[in-house]
Amino acid sequence: MRTLEQVWPLFGLRIAAGPLQMRAVRDADVPLLVELAEGGIHDPDAMPFSSPWSTAPVVELGPNMARFYWHTRAEFTPTRWDLELVVLWQDQIVGCQGFTTQNYLTTRTGETGSWLGREFQRQGIGTAMRQTICAFLFDHLSAEEVTSAAFVDNPPSLAVSRKTGYRPNGQTRERRRDGELAISQKLSLRPGDLVRFPHPLVVEGAAEVPAGRARRLTQLPPVRRTAARCCDRLVHCGLLRTGCAPRRARGWSGSRSGDEDAERVAGGVGIDAQRLLGILGAVS
């Protein structure tokens, strides 16, 4: 029987850096995220979001959040991505990190957005989240620009952007709540400006290598081995035609050798630039 990761490869995505982990939001995560949001994200009088979802009555907040995560999954297409990742800090769920884009395979740009439970704020976790997702986008998805935005009365978010290396990119006048004008500061980040989180970035997948190819793969050099696993995974999931092949795979981050990396993904495929672009661009 196929696994859920084979049916929906995004569930196999794992991004880690030191105490920080990020993975695609699953249904089992939703109640924990709802409880975290119910505990507060910001001061009652403040509103850091363009849509005031966080101030919904408790009886509405949970269903609204569930619908949102289901909607983003259902609407994920090759030309429109809304990737929502649950964030764990030292194995505890602390918030969510998102990345939205349209026509990414052409534009190589998209926007980050996130929220963090109030009890976990002012500890550097928000900065670590942003630095890690941006490193993932630049290093593993070949992004050429990452954008963000924050209202000018949201200094914590603007500080995170500054610490990550974003540069101001103009302002817009927006409606935030009923009858309320807010000024949004737009921000842009290029690869050379990224301030990196000090821990090594590790990106992994969870799809199993088809049994018929496992023995032959062990005879390939490590880099070709990981590229071949990628092709197998996409063909096995019905996301790539037989005969297609990814470009030469990048090496993994960190100090491990290629052979150690190959052993690490023996039961699952590590996701890097061309592999994940193929998976994300093919999901429909």
C-alpha positions in Angstrom: 0.0 0.0 0.0 1.2 3.5 -0.8 2.1 5.8 2.1 0.6 9.3 2.5 4.0 10.8 1.6 3.8 8.9 -1.7 0.3 10.2 -2.4 1.2 13.8 -1.3 5.0 14.3 -1.4 4.9 17.5 0.5 4.2 15.5 3.6 7.7 14.1 3.2 9.4 17.5 3.5 11.5 18.1 6.6 13.6 21.2 7.2 15.9 21.3 10.2 18.5 23.6 11.6 19.7 23.0 15.2 16.7 23.2 17.6 14.4 24.3 14.7 12.3 21.9 12.6 9.7 22.6 10.0 7.4 20.2 8.2 4.1 20.4 6.2 1.1 20.9 8.4 -0.9 17.6 8.9 -4.4 17.2 10.2 -3.0 16.0 13.6 -1.1 19.3 13.9 -4.2 21.5 13.5 -5.7 21.1 17.1 -2.2 22.0 18.5 -1.9 25.0 16.3 -5.5 26.1 17.3 -4.6 25.8 21.0 -1.4 27.8 20.4 -3.4 30.6 18.6 -6.1 30.6 21.3 -3.3 31.3 23.8 -2.5 34.5 22.0 -0.3 35.8 19.2 -0.3 39.5 19.8 -1.8 42.2 22.0 -5.6 42.4 21.8 -5.5 46.0 20.4 -2.8 45.2 17.8 -3.3 43.5 14.4 -0.2 42.4 12.6 -2.1 40.5 9.9 -3.8 41.9 6.8 -6.8 39.7 7.6 -7.8 39.7 11.3 -8.1 35.9 11.6 -6.4 35.8 15.0 -9.2 37.8 16.8 -12.0 35.5 15.7 -14.2 34.2 18.6 -12.9 30.9 20.1 -15.9 29.0 18.7 -14.9 30.2 15.2 -11.1 30.2 15.4 -10.6 26.4 15.3 -12.9 25.7 12.3 -11.5 28.7 10.5 -7.9 27.5 10.9 -8.8 24.0 9.9 -10.5 25.3 6.7 -7.5 27.4 6.0 -5.0 24.6 6.1 -7.3 22.3 4.1 -7.8 25.0 1.6 -4.1 25.7 1.0 -3.6 22.0 0.5 -6.5 21.6 -1.9 -5.5 24.7 -3.9 -1.8 23.8 -4.3 -1.1 23.5 -8.0 2.0 23.6 -10.3 1.5 27.4 -10.8 0.2 28.4 -7.4 1.9 27.3 -4.1 0.8 28.0 -0.6 3.2 26.0 1.5 2.3 26.0 5.2 4.9 24.5 7.6 4.4 23.7 11.3 7.4 25.0 13.3 8.9 23.0 16.2 11.5 24.4 18.6 13.2 21.7 20.6 10.4 19.3 19.5 7.6 21.6 20.7 5.2 23.2 18.3 5.6 27.0 18.4 4.0 28.4 15.3 3.7 28.3 11.5 5.9 29.4 8.6 4.4 29.9 5.2 5.6 30.6 1.6 3.3 31.7 -1.1 4.1 32.2 -4.8 2.6 32.0 -8.3 4.5 30.8 -11.4 7.5 30.1 -9.2 9.3 27.9 -11.8 9.4 31.1 -14.0 9.7 33.9 -11.5 11.8 32.2 -8.8 10.3 34.6 -6.2 7.6 34.4 -3.5 6.6 35.8 -0.1 7.1 34.5 3.4 4.6 34.8 6.2 4.6 33.4 9.7 3.1 33.5 13.2 4.5 32.5 16.5 2.7 31.7 19.8 3.1 34.6 22.2 4.9 32.5 24.9 7.6 31.8 22.4 8.2 35.3 21.2 11.3 37.5 22.1 13.5 34.4 22.2 15.0 34.6 18.7 12.8 31.9 17.4 11.0 34.1 14.8 14.4 35.2 13.4 15.5 31.6 13.2 12.3 30.6 11.4 12.8 33.3 8.8 16.5 32.7 8.3 15.9 29.0 7.9 13.1 29.2 5.4 15.0 31.7 3.3 18.1 29.5 3.3 16.0 26.6 2.2 14.5 28.7 -0.6 17.8 30.0 -1.9 19.8 26.8 -1.4 17.3 24.2 -2.3 14.7 25.9 -4.5 17.1 28.2 -6.4 15.1 31.3 -5.4 16.4 34.6 -6.7 14.3 36.8 -4.4 12.2 36.4 -1.3 9.8 39.1 -0.3 8.0 39.9 2.9 5.8 42.7 4.4 4.9 44.1 7.7 2.8 47.0 8.9 4.9 49.9 10.1 3.4 49.6 13.6 4.7 46.0 13.9 8.4 46.6 14.9 9.1 43.0 16.0 8.3 41.7 12.5 10.4 44.5 10.9 13.2 43.6 13.2 13.2 40.0 12.2 13.3 41.1 8.5 16.2 43.4 9.3 18.1 40.7 11.1 17.6 38.3 8.2 18.9 40.8 5.6 15.8 42.1 3.9 15.9 45.6 2.4 13.0 48.1 2.2 11.1 47.9 -1.0 8.4 50.6 -0.8 5.2 51.0 1.1 1.5 50.6 0.3 -1.7 51.9 1.9 -4.0 49.0 2.9 -7.2 48.3 4.6 -6.5 46.2 7.7 -9.7 46.1 9.7 -13.1 47.7 9.0 -12.5 51.3 8.2 -8.8 51.2 9.3 -5.9 52.4 7.2 -2.5 50.7 7.7 0.8 51.4 6.0 2.5 48.2 4.9 6.3 48.1 4.5 7.4 45.9 1.6 10.7 44.1 1.9 13.0 42.2 -0.5 15.8 39.8 0.2 18.5 38.6 -2.3 20.7 35.5 -1.8 23.8 37.6 -1.2 22.1 39.6 1.6 20.8 36.6 3.6 22.0 36.5 7.3 22.1 32.8 8.0 21.0 30.9 11.1 24.3 29.6 12.6 23.2 25.9 12.6 23.6 23.8 9.4 20.6 23.4 7.2 19.3 19.8 6.7 16.5 19.0 4.2 15.0 15.5 4.1 12.2 13.6 2.4 10.4 10.5 3.5 9.4 8.5 0.4 10.9 5.0 0.2 13.1 4.0 -2.6 11.3 1.4 -4.9 12.6 -2.0 -4.0 13.4 -2.9 -7.6 16.1 -0.2 -7.8 17.6 -0.2 -4.3 20.4 -2.7 -5.1 21.6 -1.0 -8.3 21.5 2.4 -6.6 24.1 1.3 -4.0 26.6 0.9 -6.9 26.3 4.6 -8.0 28.4 7.4 -6.8 26.6 9.3 -3.9 25.6 12.3 -6.0 24.2 10.2 -8.9 22.6 8.0 -6.3 20.6 10.8 -4.8 19.6 12.1 -8.3 18.4 8.6 -9.3 16.4 8.3 -6.1 14.7 11.6 -7.0 13.7 10.3 -10.4 12.5 7.0 -9.0 10.4 8.9 -6.4 8.6 11.1 -8.9 8.0 8.3 -11.3 6.7 6.0 -8.5 4.4 8.8 -7.4 3.1 9.4 -10.9 4.6 12.9 -10.9 7.3 12.4 -13.6 7.4 10.5 -16.9 9.8 7.6 -17.3 12.9 8.9 -19.0 12.9 12.3 -17.4 15.9 13.0 -15.1 16.7 15.8 -12.7 19.9 17.9 -13.0 22.9 16.9 -11.0 21.8 16.9 -7.4 23.5 19.3 -4.9 25.4 17.9 -1.9 23.9 18.0 1.5 24.7 20.8 4.0 26.8 19.9 7.0 29.9 17.9 7.6 28.7 14.5 6.6 30.4 12.8 3.6 28.4 11.8 0.5 28.4 8.1 1.6 27.0 9.1 5.0 24.3 11.2 3.3 23.4 8.2 1.1 23.0 6.0 4.2 20.9 8.7 5.9 18.4 8.7 3.0 18.5 4.9 2.5 14.9 4.7 3.7 13.8 8.0 2.3 14.9 10.5 -0.3 16.6 13.8 0.8 15.0 16.7 -1.0 17.3 19.3 -2.7 17.0 21.9 -5.4 15.9 20.0 -8.6 14.1 17.3 -6.7 11.9 19.5 -4.7 11.2 21.9 -7.6 10.1 18.8 -9.5 7.8 17.7 -6.7 6.3 21.1 -6.0 5.9 21.9 -9.6 4.2 18.6 -10.3 1.7 18.4 -7.5 -1.8 19.2 -8.7 
